[in-house]
Amino acid sequence: MKKLLCVMLIVVTCMSMLLVGCVQNTGSKPDSFKGIRWTSSDYSFRFTPQDDCKGTYKFNNKKYNIKLVFAPNNVIVYDVDKNNVQLFDADWKYEKGEKLYIYNVSFNTEAYKELKDNYLEFIMLHKEKIK
């Protein structure tokens, strides 16, 4: 009986550890805010939620006009100047309350050969009020 109870306890513990990895973000998605712009500290990445999540991304002196589409845990970034071709996709979550953390960035290097040398893994964004 003790062995069965130990096995059941181990199984329950393992299952709970698996489920923790599947927890979705809680609260509002980053595209639902009004009166702010999400901006990286070096201004190389920014977008405005109330402007249909349009913004810019800069890499190697090239500027991409982008549009972001958020799902509960991931985001797809499209190049609006190239008929909405996917520039990259990533995961997102809130970090330390007010910061937006975009991570696991995967660039579309088939359509954008110049991004093969882009080793960006994450972007930390903060809210900037729009005046």
N, C-alpha and C positions, 0 to 999 in steps of 0.2 A: 504494500500500500504506500509506503514511504517513497519507493522508487517511482511509482506511478505519479504521485503528487509532485516529485522533483521534476520529472519529465514534463508534466503539464505546466509547471511554473517556468521552466526553460522555454517551452514553446510560446507561452503567453508573453514572456519577456522579449523574445525574438520578434514576434509579430508586432509588438508595440514599437520596437526600434524601427521596423520597416515602415510602419505607418507614420512615424514622425517625419520621415523624408518626403511623404506625400502631402503634407499639410500645405494648404494654399495660403496666399497672402490674405490678410484680413483688412478691412477698411476699403477706402476708395482707391480706384486705379489712378495712376498718375495722369491720365487723360481727362479726369473729371474735375480738376481744380480750375478755379476762375481767378483772374487777376494776377497770375504769376507766370513766370517763365522758368523752366528747368534749365540750369546752366552748369557746365563743368567749370572748375576753378580757372582753367586756362582759356575758357571761351571757345574751345575747339568743337564743342558739341553743345547745342542748345535747341530747345523747341518750346512752343507756346501751346498749351492745351486748348485754349479757347479759339485758336486760329487753326482748328482741325489738326492739331499736333504737327504743324509744319515748323521747320527749323533749318539748321545748317550743321554740317559736319565738315571739318577741315583736316586734311592729311597731306603732308608734303607740298605745301603751298597750293593745293587744289581744294576748292570749296564745292561741296555737294549740297544741293537743296533737297531736303529730305521730308518725309512724312512718316510718323510712327503709328503703328497699330498695336494696341495692347490687348492681350488676353490675360486671364487670371495670373499666370506665372511667367509668361514670355512676351516678347515684343519683336515685331518685324519692322525693319526700317527700309523704306522704299526711296528710290531716287526719282523725284518728281520731274526732273529734266530729261530723264531717259524712259518716259512712259511707264513710270512706277515699277521699274525693274528692282528686284530685291537687292539692296546693298549689303545688309547683314541681318542676322537674327540673334537673339540673346535671351537670357532669363533676367528677371528683375525682382527686386524686393526692396522694402524700406529698411534703411540702416540708421540706427541711432535716432529714431523718431522722424525727423524732418528730411533726411537725405534719401535720395533715390539711388540705388546701387544696381547698375546694369552689368551683368557678368556672363561668362561663357559665350563671349562674342565669337560668332562664326561668319566670316566674310564670304561673299559670293565671288570667289576668285576666278570663276569661269567667265563671268561678264565683266569683271574689273581686275584685269591682270596687274594693274599698278598696286593693288592691295595685297599682293602676295607677300610683300615685305612689311606689312602692317601686323605687328605682333600685339596689338591691343587686346587685353584679356578682360578688362573691366573699365567702367566709367562711373565715377561718383558725381552725382548732380545735386545741386541745392536749389531751393526756391529763391527766385529773385522777383520782387514786386514790380509790376508794370505800372508805369506812371501815366 
